[in-house]
Amino acid sequence: MHHLGHTRSSRKHDHALLTPDSFVRAALPGMNNVTAIVHTAAAMGARFTQYTAEFEPGGCLGDAAGQRFLFVIEGEISVAWDGEEHRLTANGYAYFPAGAMHHVTAAGNSRAAVIEKPYHSLDGVRPPETFFGDESTIPPTPLGGDEGLQVHTLLPAATSFDFAVNTMTYVPGATLPMVESHVMEHGLLMLEGGGIYRLGDQWYPVAAGDFIWMAPYCPQWFGALGKTPARYLIYKDWNR
């Protein structure tokens, strides 16, 4: 049902909110039994690509375009790398530097958030190595001492990485402590709950499944609403 053309999706010069009712699915080159919802890419003005990969049984991804980070949203993903197989279940993740040969498959229906970008090197700094992790093993850190807003830092805080990926969890009523505006670009996927997001001069209701792109210096703020915690996966470029 098209609801007479209504959608919460919105595209402005410095941000975009994309909601599941407006998602379009298509296979990317090299994918087999996988479809992608491309949330942001160079066509939007972003300096990275982020998509949700939806695996059917036996599905596999193609080669990465530069670095690749993947986070399992649902189901189980198998990653073959360096002669070993790693199984990632929900909230498990992996990072692969540009050129790292790996093979990503799923035996059953699964979903994963995938982030890809070219690597920006620094003189005298070696690129990062392949990395596997699980959100559940990372102690959360309260943002600014606020116990109602917990951050899981998924990638090591090292200058070799030119981007960071975190999850942030808000109890109902928790908010960011300030309206932020900074040089870092963001990609944000709502995983659970919802609330209100300020982007630029606009205010948007957001819910699980929504995706937000924020350009550098886009004013941004979030407050969690409802009876359950709000949680999202957020990318930012940094250290460059």
Helices and strands as residue ranges (DSSP letters): G 3-5, E 10-11, E 15-18, G 20-22, E 32-40, G 42-44, E 49-60, E 67-74, E 76-81, E 84-89, E 92-96, E 102-106, E 110-117, E 131-134, G 135-137, E 141-143, E 146-153, E 163-170, E 186-192, E 194-199, E 202-207, E 211-214, E 220-225, E 230-237
